[in-house]
């Protein structure tokens, strides 16, 4: 059984997004991404940059080995 409130909220959100320009949608998507990173950083007690690095590293976990990615990790450690 679905929530009527959730369905109405989804419908309202979809409608408001449809009325936005492409630039407004892009700004919304980027701000939501930043909010997620800020929340992750806050929950872990780390800085925004540390959270971003950790999320990027986790995204690569389990992927095929790539020397260029390894070089990025080395550069990242040098910056810290």
OpenMM code with the backbone's topology and positions (N, CA, C; nanometers):
from openmm import Vec3, app, unit

residues = "UNK UNK UNK UNK UNK UNK UNK UNK UNK UNK UNK UNK UNK UNK UNK UNK UNK UNK UNK UNK UNK UNK UNK UNK UNK UNK UNK UNK UNK UNK UNK UNK UNK UNK UNK UNK UNK UNK UNK UNK UNK UNK UNK UNK UNK UNK UNK UNK UNK UNK UNK UNK UNK UNK UNK UNK UNK UNK UNK UNK UNK UNK UNK UNK UNK UNK UNK UNK UNK UNK UNK UNK UNK UNK UNK UNK UNK UNK UNK UNK".split()
positions = [
    Vec3(0.0838, -0.1180, 0.0000),
    Vec3(0.0000, 0.0000, 0.0000),
    Vec3(0.0883, 0.1242, 0.0000),
    Vec3(0.0604, 0.2148, -0.0897),
    Vec3(0.1406, 0.3362, -0.1022),
    Vec3(0.0809, 0.4486, -0.0196),
    Vec3(0.1684, 0.5345, 0.0235),
    Vec3(0.1264, 0.6514, 0.1005),
    Vec3(0.0712, 0.7585, 0.0058),
    Vec3(-0.0469, 0.8071, 0.0349),
    Vec3(-0.1058, 0.9129, -0.0473),
    Vec3(-0.0235, 1.0406, -0.0350),
    Vec3(0.0277, 1.0660, 0.0838),
    Vec3(0.1100, 1.1847, 0.1050),
    Vec3(0.2378, 1.1775, 0.0217),
    Vec3(0.3022, 1.0609, 0.0223),
    Vec3(0.4255, 1.0445, -0.0553),
    Vec3(0.3980, 1.0594, -0.2044),
    Vec3(0.2868, 1.0024, -0.2505),
    Vec3(0.2527, 1.0144, -0.3918),
    Vec3(0.2258, 1.1592, -0.4307),
    Vec3(0.1565, 1.2329, -0.3453),
    Vec3(0.1272, 1.3737, -0.3741),
    Vec3(0.2548, 1.4572, -0.3740),
    Vec3(0.3422, 1.4307, -0.2778),
    Vec3(0.4694, 1.5024, -0.2709),
    Vec3(0.5531, 1.4755, -0.3962),
    Vec3(0.5585, 1.3497, -0.4383),
    Vec3(0.6329, 1.3142, -0.5588),
    Vec3(0.5741, 1.3849, -0.6811),
    Vec3(0.4422, 1.3873, -0.6898),
    Vec3(0.3754, 1.4522, -0.8015),
    Vec3(0.4055, 1.6024, -0.8032),
    Vec3(0.3979, 1.6654, -0.6868),
    Vec3(0.4270, 1.8090, -0.6766),
    Vec3(0.5721, 1.8395, -0.7123),
    Vec3(0.6629, 1.7557, -0.6642),
    Vec3(0.8048, 1.7745, -0.6923),
    Vec3(0.8322, 1.7581, -0.8418),
    Vec3(0.7750, 1.6543, -0.9004),
    Vec3(0.7936, 1.6325, -1.0445),
    Vec3(0.7431, 1.7516, -1.1247),
    Vec3(0.6281, 1.8032, -1.0859),
    Vec3(0.5702, 1.9169, -1.1580),
    Vec3(0.6584, 2.0410, -1.1449),
    Vec3(0.7084, 2.0673, -1.0245),
    Vec3(0.7920, 2.1861, -1.0065),
    Vec3(0.9238, 2.1740, -1.0832),
    Vec3(0.9798, 2.0532, -1.0897),
    Vec3(1.1042, 2.0319, -1.1641),
    Vec3(1.0793, 2.0485, -1.3141),
    Vec3(0.9645, 2.0005, -1.3627),
    Vec3(0.9313, 2.0157, -1.5044),
    Vec3(0.9225, 2.1615, -1.5461),
    Vec3(0.8834, 2.2464, -1.4543),
    Vec3(0.8673, 2.3883, -1.4849),
    Vec3(0.9991, 2.4653, -1.4803),
    Vec3(1.1042, 2.4011, -1.4327),
    Vec3(1.2345, 2.4672, -1.4237),
    Vec3(1.3045, 2.4670, -1.5583),
    Vec3(1.3920, 2.5660, -1.5763),
    Vec3(1.4770, 2.5670, -1.6960),
    Vec3(1.5886, 2.4637, -1.6766),
    Vec3(1.6597, 2.4360, -1.7821),
    Vec3(1.7701, 2.3397, -1.7751),
    Vec3(1.8749, 2.3873, -1.6745),
    Vec3(1.9068, 2.5166, -1.6781),
    Vec3(2.0059, 2.5713, -1.5840),
    Vec3(1.9601, 2.5560, -1.4398),
    Vec3(1.8311, 2.5792, -1.4152),
    Vec3(1.7778, 2.5647, -1.2791),
    Vec3(1.7830, 2.4194, -1.2327),
    Vec3(1.7538, 2.3273, -1.3235),
    Vec3(1.7613, 2.1842, -1.2887),
    Vec3(1.9044, 2.1436, -1.2562),
    Vec3(1.9985, 2.1944, -1.3356),
    Vec3(2.1394, 2.1634, -1.3111),
    Vec3(2.1839, 2.2194, -1.1765),
    Vec3(2.1455, 2.3430, -1.1461),
    Vec3(2.1784, 2.4028, -1.0169),
    Vec3(2.1191, 2.3215, -0.9022),
    Vec3(1.9955, 2.2753, -0.9192),
    Vec3(1.9311, 2.1932, -0.8162),
    Vec3(2.0077, 2.0634, -0.7956),
    Vec3(2.0434, 1.9963, -0.9044),
    Vec3(2.1170, 1.8699, -0.8941),
    Vec3(2.2515, 1.8886, -0.8246),
    Vec3(2.3221, 1.9943, -0.8609),
    Vec3(2.4526, 2.0200, -0.7985),
    Vec3(2.4382, 2.0543, -0.6509),
    Vec3(2.3376, 2.1320, -0.6168),
    Vec3(2.3183, 2.1680, -0.4758),
    Vec3(2.2782, 2.0462, -0.3934),
    Vec3(2.1985, 1.9568, -0.4515),
    Vec3(2.1622, 1.8340, -0.3801),
    Vec3(2.2852, 1.7469, -0.3570),
    Vec3(2.3727, 1.7394, -0.4568),
    Vec3(2.4963, 1.6631, -0.4412),
    Vec3(2.5850, 1.7213, -0.3320),
    Vec3(2.5955, 1.8537, -0.3289),
    Vec3(2.6757, 1.9190, -0.2246),
    Vec3(2.6159, 1.8957, -0.0867),
    Vec3(2.4833, 1.8983, -0.0793),
    Vec3(2.4157, 1.8750, 0.0485),
    Vec3(2.4440, 1.7345, 0.0996),
    Vec3(2.4439, 1.6377, 0.0099),
    Vec3(2.4723, 1.4997, 0.0486),
    Vec3(2.6146, 1.4882, 0.1026),
    Vec3(2.7093, 1.5514, 0.0351),
    Vec3(2.8490, 1.5453, 0.0799),
    Vec3(2.8641, 1.6153, 0.2149),
    Vec3(2.7998, 1.7310, 0.2319),
    Vec3(2.8060, 1.8027, 0.3596),
    Vec3(2.7476, 1.7189, 0.4728),
    Vec3(2.6358, 1.6530, 0.4474),
    Vec3(2.5725, 1.5688, 0.5489),
    Vec3(2.6613, 1.4501, 0.5836),
    Vec3(2.7214, 1.3891, 0.4823),
    Vec3(2.8134, 1.2772, 0.5038),
    Vec3(2.9321, 1.3225, 0.5878),
    Vec3(2.9878, 1.4385, 0.5527),
    Vec3(3.1030, 1.4919, 0.6271),
    Vec3(3.0645, 1.5193, 0.7718),
    Vec3(2.9498, 1.5801, 0.7926),
    Vec3(2.9046, 1.6114, 0.9282),
    Vec3(2.8856, 1.4842, 1.0098),
    Vec3(2.8240, 1.3822, 0.9481),
    Vec3(2.7967, 1.2581, 1.0217),
    Vec3(2.9243, 1.1840, 1.0590),
    Vec3(3.0298, 1.2012, 0.9796),
    Vec3(3.1576, 1.1355, 1.0077),
    Vec3(3.2532, 1.2238, 1.0879),
    Vec3(3.2185, 1.3504, 1.1046),
    Vec3(3.3066, 1.4419, 1.1765),
    Vec3(3.4324, 1.4760, 1.0985),
    Vec3(3.4198, 1.4857, 0.9660),
    Vec3(3.5344, 1.5167, 0.8815),
    Vec3(3.5021, 1.6394, 0.7966),
    Vec3(3.6029, 1.6914, 0.7280),
    Vec3(3.5816, 1.8089, 0.6439),
    Vec3(3.5122, 1.7686, 0.5142),
    Vec3(3.4621, 1.8681, 0.4444),
    Vec3(3.3961, 1.8466, 0.3159),
    Vec3(3.4918, 1.7805, 0.2173),
    Vec3(3.6149, 1.8316, 0.2098),
    Vec3(3.7133, 1.7760, 0.1162),
    Vec3(3.7476, 1.6310, 0.1492),
    Vec3(3.7608, 1.6003, 0.2787),
    Vec3(3.7888, 1.4622, 0.3183),
    Vec3(3.6723, 1.3708, 0.2813),
    Vec3(3.5507, 1.4189, 0.3014),
    Vec3(3.4322, 1.3402, 0.2657),
    Vec3(3.4271, 1.3152, 0.1156),
    Vec3(3.4553, 1.4178, 0.0373),
    Vec3(3.4551, 1.4040, -0.1079),
    Vec3(3.5583, 1.3012, -0.1525),
    Vec3(3.6790, 1.3091, -0.0968),
    Vec3(3.7845, 1.2122, -0.1306),
    Vec3(3.7425, 1.0702, -0.0930),
    Vec3(3.6840, 1.0553, 0.0256),
    Vec3(3.6422, 0.9225, 0.0714),
    Vec3(3.5331, 0.8653, -0.0193),
    Vec3(3.4365, 0.9464, -0.0560),
    Vec3(3.3296, 0.8996, -0.1445),
    Vec3(3.3829, 0.8637, -0.2827),
    Vec3(3.4773, 0.9424, -0.3339),
    Vec3(3.5362, 0.9106, -0.4645),
    Vec3(3.6156, 0.7804, -0.4575),
    Vec3(3.6862, 0.7602, -0.3472),
    Vec3(3.7652, 0.6382, -0.3318),
    Vec3(3.6732, 0.5168, -0.3213),
    Vec3(3.5642, 0.5295, -0.2457),
    Vec3(3.4693, 0.4188, -0.2323),
    Vec3(3.4022, 0.3875, -0.3663),
    Vec3(3.3816, 0.4897, -0.4470),
    Vec3(3.3204, 0.4701, -0.5785),
    Vec3(3.4099, 0.3831, -0.6666),
    Vec3(3.5419, 0.3980, -0.6509),
    Vec3(3.6382, 0.3213, -0.7316),
    Vec3(3.6615, 0.1812, -0.6768),
    Vec3(3.6236, 0.1571, -0.5513),
    Vec3(3.6497, 0.0279, -0.4865),
    Vec3(3.5844, -0.0855, -0.5661),
    Vec3(3.6602, -0.1893, -0.5913),
    Vec3(3.6074, -0.3046, -0.6628),
    Vec3(3.6166, -0.2937, -0.8136),
    Vec3(3.6639, -0.1811, -0.8615),
    Vec3(3.6787, -0.1655, -1.0065),
    Vec3(3.8128, -0.2223, -1.0509),
    Vec3(3.8275, -0.2369, -1.1778),
    Vec3(3.9505, -0.2867, -1.2364),
    Vec3(4.0678, -0.1934, -1.2065),
    Vec3(4.1841, -0.2502, -1.1903),
    Vec3(4.3044, -0.1720, -1.1628),
    Vec3(4.3308, -0.0739, -1.2766),
    Vec3(4.3677, 0.0466, -1.2399),
    Vec3(4.4029, 0.1476, -1.3394),
    Vec3(4.5200, 0.2290, -1.2852),
    Vec3(4.6289, 0.2310, -1.3592),
    Vec3(4.7473, 0.3040, -1.3139),
    Vec3(4.7187, 0.4531, -1.2996),
    Vec3(4.6372, 0.5088, -1.3883),
    Vec3(4.6102, 0.6524, -1.3792),
    Vec3(4.5335, 0.6855, -1.2503),
    Vec3(4.4435, 0.5970, -1.2082),
    Vec3(4.3709, 0.6194, -1.0830),
    Vec3(4.4664, 0.6056, -0.9650),
    Vec3(4.5563, 0.5100, -0.9719),
    Vec3(4.6564, 0.4945, -0.8661),
    Vec3(4.7411, 0.6205, -0.8543),
    Vec3(4.7783, 0.6796, -0.9681),
    Vec3(4.8559, 0.8032, -0.9664),
    Vec3(4.7755, 0.9178, -0.9041),
    Vec3(4.6460, 0.9216, -0.9300),
    Vec3(4.5618, 1.0234, -0.8664),
    Vec3(4.5612, 1.0057, -0.7153),
    Vec3(4.5532, 0.8801, -0.6686),
    Vec3(4.5557, 0.8528, -0.5252),
    Vec3(4.6874, 0.8982, -0.4633),
    Vec3(4.7988, 0.8752, -0.5334),
    Vec3(4.9297, 0.9173, -0.4832),
    Vec3(4.9349, 1.0696, -0.4745),
    Vec3(4.8862, 1.1381, -0.5789),
    Vec3(4.8825, 1.2838, -0.5774),
    Vec3(4.7953, 1.3343, -0.4647),
    Vec3(4.6836, 1.2662, -0.4418),
    Vec3(4.5896, 1.3055, -0.3360),
    Vec3(4.6574, 1.2956, -0.1993),
    Vec3(4.7345, 1.1902, -0.1776),
    Vec3(4.8035, 1.1749, -0.0497),
    Vec3(4.9110, 1.2812, -0.0318),
    Vec3(4.9726, 1.3222, -0.1409),
    Vec3(5.0770, 1.4250, -0.1342),
    Vec3(5.0173, 1.5611, -0.0976),
    Vec3(4.8939, 1.5859, -0.1391),
    Vec3(4.8291, 1.7139, -0.1126),
    Vec3(4.7925, 1.7261, 0.0361),
    Vec3(4.7575, 1.6157, 0.0964),
    Vec3(4.7159, 1.6181, 0.2382),
    Vec3(4.8300, 1.6598, 0.3200),
] * unit.nanometer
topology = app.Topology()
chain = topology.addChain("A")
for resn in residues:
    res = topology.addResidue(resn, chain)
    for name in ("N", "CA", "C"):
        topology.addAtom(name, app.Element.getBySymbol(name[0]), res)
